[in-house]
């Protein structure tokens, strides 16, 4: 009876082990794929919202010109000047923030920077990226989108006057260099060499997904934290050896 019980337990253990070996990778891959699709769809929605605002402003352009002509014909120059100031603020809100030279990077960064401005976060962003690079649009979207989302979410946990994000992207020694530094509350948690995400569910795959993309392209990623600051540096080779 005891041996029969042990045999049943061994069979169950073997079945569970096989399920773990064969089913778990598929489960993880499905979760990562779902996370990636959600992220890319969100980025496209953000970009579409930004472009919709720009199209709306252009649609109203004719009316703005007519209003200014009316002020000028009535010699109401002060009112015309005030109207121009309002138009300038409105245009700043919908115009693209950065023109990097790469369409996909422009789309990702500008959508994120528009959100950052709405969250009372000081931002300093500089970016220059070649028009064509050997990195897929999806990989760029997931990598840069995650970096910006994580920075924004960390900033929202600190007082508005202490919020900041610094972004620098350029080509250095034939590698795409991406640096994102942001304010945060306290220090980031880590287990060994790996930083831990405060997010739950499929969103927790963000850090792993970034690491996978960097490894896939033979790149390098470095994360550093100190009290109130978190910084990430990424290097991606642009020339395949």
N, C-alpha and C positions, 0 to 999 in steps of 0.2 A: 504493500500500500504506500509506504514511504517512497520507494523507488518510482512508483507510478506517479506520485505527486511531483517528485523531482523532475521526472521526464516531462510532465505537462508544463512545469515552470520553465524548463529549458527550451521547450518548443515555443512557448509564449515569448521568452526572451529573444530567441532567434528571429521570430516573426517581427517583433518590435525593432530589433536591430536592422533587419532588412528594410523595414518601412522607413526607418531613420536614414539609412544609407541612400535609398532610391527616391523616397518621397520628399525628404526635407530639402534637397537642392532645388527640386521643382517648385516647392512652396516658396522658398526664399526668392527664386528667380521671378515667380509670379508677383510677389510683393514688391520687388524692386522695379519690375516693369510697370506695375500699376502706379507706383510712386512717380516714376519717370514720366509716364503719360499725364498724370495729374499736374506735374510741375510744368511740362511743356505747354499743356492746354491753358494753364493759368497765365503763363508768359504771353501766349498769343492773345488771350483775352485782354491783358493789360495793354499790349501794344495796340490792339484794335480800339480800345477805349481812348488811348492817346491820339491816334490818327482821326478818330471820330470827332474829337474836340477841335483838331486842326481844320478838318473839313467844314465844321460848323462855323468857325471863325472866318474862313475864306468865303463861305456862303454869305456872311453878313458884311463882307468887305465893301460891297457897293453901297450899302446903306450908310456905313461909316463915312465914306467919301462924301455922300450927299449931305450928311449932317455937318461935316466940316465946311463944305462949300457954303452952306446956309449961314453958319457963324461968320465966315469971312465976308460974305456979301452984306451982312448987317454990321460989319466992322466990330463984331464982338470977339476981339482977338484974345482976350483973357479967357473967355469961355472955351474958345477953340484950343487954347493951350492946355486947359484942364482936361478937355476931352482927349487930347493926344496922350496925356499922361495916363489916363485910364486905359486907353487902347494899348499903350506900351506894357502896362502891368498885365493886361489880359493876354497879350501875345507872349509874354515871358512865361506865363503859366501853361501855355499849350505848345510852345515851340520846343523842338528837340534840344536837350541840354548838351549833348556831346555828338560830335561827328568824328568817329574814330577812323573811318576809311573802310570798315567792314560792315556790311549791312546787318548781319545777324547780331554782331556785338552792339551795334547802334540800337537795334530793337530791344535787346535785353537790358542794356544799361539805361537807356532813356526811359523805359517803362518803370524800372526800379527807382531811378532818380526822381521821377515824378511822384511816386509814392513817398519817398523819403522827405521831399519838400512839404508834403501834407502832414507829416508827423513831427514837425518842429525839430528836425535833426539837421545840425550844421553838416554840410558836405563839401568836400574838396576832391574833385575828380579830374583826372588827366588820363587820356587814353589815346593810343595810336596803334592801329592793327592793320596789317596788310589786307588787301581786298580778298585775296585767296590764300588760305592756309590749309595744311593737311590735317585739319581737325573738323569733324562733322558738326553740323549745326546743332544736332541734338546734344552732343557732348558739351559744346560751348554753352548751350542753354542750361543744361543741368548744372554744370560747374559754376558758371558766373551767377546764375540764378540762385543757387544754394548759398553761395558766399554772401550775396546781397541780402537775401531773406534772413539769414542767420544774424547778420550785422544789424539789420533793422529791428529784429525781435529782441536782440540784446539791448539795443539803445532804448527801446520802449520801457525797459524796467528801471531806468535811471531818471532823475529829474531832468526836465526839458533843457535847463541851462547847461547840463553836462553832456548832452547828447552830441556825438560827432561820428562821422564816417569819412575815412580817407581812402580813395581808390586810385591806384596807379597801374596802368597797363601799357606795356611797350615791348618792343623786340630788343632783346639784349643778347648778344653773342649767339645769334641764330636760334634763339629760344623765345617763346612767348612768355613774358614775365607778368604775373598778376599778383598784385598786393592789395589786400583789404584790411584796414585797421579800424577798429570801432571801440567806443566806450561800452562798458558793461557794469553790472552790479557785482562787486567782489571779484573773485577769480573763477575761471572755468574749472569744472570738476574733471578729474582724469583718473583712469585706472591703468597704472603702468605707463606706457608710452602713448596710450590712446585716450583722446578726450571723449567725454561722455556728453550726449545730447540731453537737454532738458525736455525735449519733445517726446511724445508717446506715439504709439501706433506706427503706421507706415512712414510718418515723417521722420522717425528715428533712423531711417535708411539713408538720410541725406549725407552724413559724414562718410558712411561706407561707400556710397555711390561716387562721391568725389574722389575718394582714395582709389577706387576701381578705375575711374577714367584717367587719373594721373598715371597709374601703373600701366594701363593699356597703351598709353602713348610714350612710355619709357621716360616719364617726367619725374618731378620731385615736388613734394609738398611739405611745408614746415609750418607748424602752428605753435604760437607762443602766447603766454598769458602772464600778466602781472595784475596787481590790484587795480581794478577799474578799466583795464585795457585788454583787448584780444586782437591778435594779428595773425593773418594767414598769408603765406607766400607760396606761389605755384610757379614752376618752371616746366614748360612743355616744348620739347624739341620741334623745330619747324622743318628740319632736314632729316630724312630717314637715312640711317647708316646702313 
